[in-house]
Amino acid sequence: MAEDIATGRLPAGTRLPPHRELAYQLGISPNTTSRAYAEAVKRALLKGEVGRGTFVRSIAPDPAQAEPETLRRAESGPIDLSRNLPMPGVSEQHVRRVMSGIADTVHLRSLLDYQTDADLLHHLEAGQIWLARCGLESDLDCIVPVIGGQHGILCILMALLQPGDLLLTESLTYTPVLTMAARLNLQTGGVAMDGEGVVPEAFEAWCRKANPKAFYLTPTLQAPKTITLSRARRMRIAEIAARHGVVLIEDDVFGPLKREKPAPLAQVAPETAIYVTSLSKTVAPGLRVGFLKAPKKFVPALHQSVNLSVWMTPPMTLEVASRLIKDGTAERLTGQQRRTAAHRQQLARSVLGAEAIPEVSEGFHTWVPLPDGWRADVFCAECARLGVRISEGRSFAVNAGDAPEAIRLCVSHEASEERLQRGLEIVAGVLRQKPTWSSMVI
């Protein structure tokens, strides 16, 4: 019922049959349907009106409590294909249920106070379960809770690198990492990539000539190029890192979206790699909870970085996340994100064509090399003029001059599939245009 309401199959105002009639239709006990209706009312999915029946509640927000315009997924105006965020999903009712359960327990007071290591134990157990679902086994004392993946990466850089140290990334990378490096006075270098991802020989060349301290990379559904590194390349990169004493920072926030993938680097190289995962991309964007899995020798420094930046990962959000993980809800919500992403990626390929998207990605974004002659900045400007926001490849480049003429499209930010399709059709129309002399690469 909750899923049907969230997806619009049961629109607001729909009158539901009496619970006894529904029980007869489904062949179940009236007590079961009665409890289901009561739970749905508690979750604010349904409302009962005396003498009229039970109806699906309107989910329209109260104008007095509306979020700022910049935080909403717009229903009008420019179509945004630039933000690599998960679909809105149906996490709201599950989070409401969990928060209601927390409020009814004797543990609420402790969650509103400072936490000790003993208090964190069941949160670490939840992290252990989540890591296992990501394909990574871990001891509890190797897990560090953080406020999402981005905070986790910052904590790693603060803990392990000093001003002037060299941080390597893929030549096209997650740009906030470059901003973090600049704020921490780190040097950065881009490791060359080919059609299969980061090139191990290019990584080794950097190790021989420049003594890097760490290498940040996204082996699964790489942002922005969507590539997943093969097991052979992972093994080679792990071997190079171990030989040269380079710490691998493995960002796997998109990993749960991929059905089949090689073992994480942190599984292949447990003494070399620090693994970063988060619930924000696959469960609920606002549930800022993530976990680091690190070699034990790094854990004390990582805890110090957490203490320095936020003192402690908020116990309340950790508790919500832990309950969602332990009762299986987080895994089910991830599955729903995975299915919706797959559907929307197929839509993108059908609109843009197999030439633009030869292989369908399993994540939220896709990478589109532009036809000969197009400059990516001009292409993006033309799409913006027509009401569609996209990202050019140069915005992800460590060295702007090395960036390919390509764009990244995100299929997840727009809540409406109709708006998504309209935006894709506009992009497809621009792709079919011949660039003018002023928009051509010279």
N, C-alpha and C positions, 0 to 999 in steps of 0.2 A: 504494500500500500504506500509506504514511504517513497519507494523508488518511482512508482507511478505518478505520485503527486509531484515529485521533484522534476521528473522529465516531461510533465505536462499531459501525460496520458489521462490523468484525472485532474482536469483544470479546476481552478477556484470556482466555488459555487456548485459543484457537482453534488447532487443529493445521493447519499449512499443508502442501500437497502437496510431495513431493520436487521439487527444482528442475528435474530433467529432465522430470518429468511436467508441471509447470507450463509449461515451455518448449514441450512438444508441444501443450498446450492453446492456448497463445497464438501458436504458429507462429513462435517466435523461437529464437535460439541458446541452448543450455544454458549457454554461457559467460556470456550476458547475465543469465539468472536467477540463476546462481551469484554473480555480482558484486552483483546487487541484494540477495540474501539476506545477503551478507557486509556490505554497507553498512548494511542494516537492523539487523543484530546490533551493528555499530559504533555506531549511533545509539540503541542500547538499546530498539529497537522489538520485536525478536525475541530468542528464546533457543533454543539447540539443546540437546537432551538425548540423550545417547548411547544408542542402541538404541531411542529412542522417536520422534525426529523434531524438527521445528522448530515452536515455538509462539509466539503473541503474548504478550509480557511483560505482567505486571500493572503498571498505572501508579499503583497505590495508593501514597501516600507512606509513607516510613518514619516511624512515630510519633516516633522519637527525633529526626527532622529536620523535624518538622512546623512550619509557619509559625505565628506567633501567631494566635489566633482572629480578631483584628480585620483581618488581611490576607487571610483566605481568603474565597472565595465559598462561603457556607454551603450545605450540603445539607439543613439542617433549620432550624427556628426561623423568625423573621420573614422574609418575602419582601421583598427590597430592590429597589424600583423608583425609588430616589432617586439612585443614583450613575450619572453619565453617563460610563461607562467602556466600552471596546470589549469584544467577546466574547473569551473566552480564546483561541480560535483554535488554530492548529497551528504557531505560531512556534517552539515549543521545539526540535523536532528540527532546524530550519533554523539556529537560533542555535547549537545544539550542534555542528553540522557546521562552521559558520564558525569557531567558537572552536577547534575541533580543528585546522582549517587554519592559524589564526594561531599556535597552539602549535608547529606544525611548520616555521615559517618563521624565517629569520634576523632578521626585523624585530621579533620579540617584545621583545627587550631595549630597543629604541628606544621602543616603546610604553609601557614602564614608566618612562620618564624624562621630564623636561620637554621640551616641544616648541618648535621654532622655526617661523617662517613657512614655511620651505622644507619642513619635515616635514608641514605641514598641506595641502600642495598637492593630494594625491590625495583628501583628505577634502573639500576645497572642490569638486573635480571631481564627487564624488558628490553634494554639495549642489546643484550646478548641474543634474545629471541629475534629481534629485528635484523641484527647482523647475520644471523644464521639464514634468514630468509633472503638476504642479499648474497648468500653463498660463502659466508666467512665465519668460521668458528673462532671463538675468542674466550679467554679467561676473563672473569669479572674485573680483575685488577689491571687489565689492559684497556678498559673502556673509560672514556671521559665524556660526560654529557656536555653539550654546548647549545647555544641558541641558534640553531640552524647551521647549514653548511658554510655560509660565508663567515660567520663568527668563528667556526671551527678552523677555517683556513687562516684567518687572522691570528688566532691563538697559536697555531703551529709556527707561523712566521715570527711571531714575537718570542716564542720559546726557544727556537733553534737557530735563528739567524741574527747576526750583528750588523750594524751599519757598515756598508761597504761590501758585504758578502754578495756573491752572485747567485741569483735565483733564475733558473731556466724554466721556460714554459714552452708549450708548442708554439710554432710560429703564428698560428691563429689561436687565440685563447679567450678565456673568460676575463673580460676587461677589468672588473673590480680588483682582480689579483694584481694587475699592473699598478693600479692606484694605491693599493696597500703597500706595494713594494716602494713606490715613490715616497709615501709618507714615512716609511721606516728607513729611508735612505739606503735601500738595497739597489744593487745593479741588476739589470735583467737582460736576458738573452733569449732569442727565439730559436728553437730547434726545428730544422726543416721537416716538412711533411710531404708525403706523396699520396697516391690514391689509396694506400692501405693504412695511412696514419703516420705517426711520428716515425722518422727513419733512425733506427738504432745506430748506424754508422755516424750520422750527424750528431747524435748525443755523445758518442765516444769521442768525436773530434773536439767537442766543447770540453769534455773532461780532461783531455790531454793538454789543451792549450790554455785553459782559463780557471781550473780548480773550482768548479761550482760547488755550492754548499747543498743545494736542494733542487729538485726538478718537479714542478707542478704539472700534472697532466690529467686528462679525462679519458681513460682507456675505453669506456663504453658510452656510445652515443655522444661522441665528442661534440662540444659546442665550439664553433658553429657548424662543423662539417659533417656531423652525424656518424662518423666512422667508428667502428668498434675494432680495436686492435686484436689481431689473432693471438692465439696462445704462443706461437713461435716468437712473435715480436715481444710479447710480454716477458717471456723467459729471457730473451736476449737483453732487453732493457734492465731487467732485474739483475742479471749477471754483471752488466757494465756498472750499474750503480753500486753493487756490493764491492766490486774490485777497486773502484775509485772513491769509495766512502761518501757517496752522494745519497741523501735522504730523498726517497720518492714520496711525493704528496699526491695520493690517489683520490681524486674527486669523483665519487660515484653516485651523485644525487639522482642521476637519470637511470642508474643501473636497474632498479626494480621494474622499469618499464619494458625492458628487453626480455623476451621469453627465454631465449637461450643465449648464453655468453660464456666465454672462457672464465676460468677461475680468476678472482681479483688478484692484482699484483701483491696485495698484502697477504694473500694465501700462499703465493709463490715465493715471496720474499718477506717472511714475517719479521725479520730483524732489520730490514731496510726501509719498508714502506709504512706510511701512516695513512690509514683509510678514513675517508670522510663520507658520511651518509647523513641524510636528513629526511624528515617526514613532510617537509614543506612542499616538495615537488610532486608527491604522490598521494598524500592524505588530505592535508588542508594547508593552504599557503600561509594563513595566519597562525598556525600552530608551529611556532618557531622552536622546534626541538630537533636536535641532531646528535649524533654520536661519533666520536673518534675512536678508532681502534689502533693502538700504537704499541711498539715494542716497550717492554717494561722500563727500560732505561730512560725513555723519554716522558713517561707518565708524570713524574713529579713536576717537571718543567711545564708541561701542559696544564696541570692543575694550577700552577702559579699564574699562568697567563689568563686562565679563566677568572681567578681571584682578582687579578689586576684590572681586567676589563669590565667585569660585571659582578664581582665577588662570588656569585654562585648562579648556576642556571636556575631560573625561577621554579621552585618546587611545585607550584600549582600547575603550570603547563607541562612539567615533567610527569605529574600524576595523571593528567588527562591523557597524554600520549601513552603512558605505560598501560593504562587500562584499555585503550584502544588496541594496543599491540597484543596484550595478553588474552583478550577475548576474541581475537581474530578479525575485529572490525577493520583495523589498519590494512590488513592483507586484502580484505574484500574491496575496500575503497581503492587500493592500488590496482586491483584487477579491473575495476570499473574505469579508472583513468587509462589503463592500458588499452581496453577495448575501444573507448571513445577516441583515443589518439590514433589507433589503427584505422578507425572509420574515417576520421578527418584527413589522415594522410592519403588514404585512397581517393577521397574527394579532391584533394589538391592535385594529385596525379591525373585524375580524370579531366580536370579543368585546364591545367597547364600542359598536359601531354607528356608522353614517355620520353620525348627528346629533352625536355627541361628537367624532368625528374626520372632518370633511368631506373632507380631503385627506391622503393618506398621505405622511409625511415619508420622506426617503431616509437620514436619520441615525439616531442611537442614541436620540433622545428625541422625544417628541411633546407638544403643548401642548393642554390640554383646558379651555376655559372652562366654569365650573360652571353648572348650571341656576339660574334665578332663585330667590333666597331663600337659597341656600347661602353660608355664609362659608367661605373656603378653609381657615382654621386649624382650624375645627371639622370640616370634611370630612376633613382629614389626620389629625386626632385619632381620628375614627371608624375610618378605615382602619387606623391603628396599633393600635387596640383589637382589630381583627379579624386582625392579624398581617401588615399590609402597610405598608411605609414608602414615602412619596411626598413630593414637595416642593411647597410652596405658592408661588404667584406672588409673594407679598410678599417672599420671601427673595431675589429677584433685583432688587428695585426700588431705584433710587437714592433715591427718596422713597417711604417706605412708604405714605403716604397716597394716592399715585397708583396703587397696584398694583391690577390687576383681580382679581376673585374667580375664580381659575383655578389649575390644578395642572400640574406637569410630571411626565410618566411616562417612565422610561428602560427600554428593552427589552433592554439589552445586558449589564447586570451579572450577572444570574442565569445561571449556566451551564446549568441544566436548563430546557428548554423547558416541561416539565410544571409546574415551580414558577412560571415566568413566566405560563403560562396560568391557573393557579390564582389568582395574585395579580391578574391582570387581571379575572378573574371576580368577585373580591371587590370591586374598585373599581367594576365595572359594577353590582353589587348595591347599593352605596351610592349610585351615581348615580340609581338607580331609586327610592330612598327619597325621601319628602317630608321636607324639613328641619323639625325641631321649632322652636318659637318661640325657643328659646335658641340655635339655630344659624343663625338667619336674619340677613341683612344688614338693619340698621335705618338 
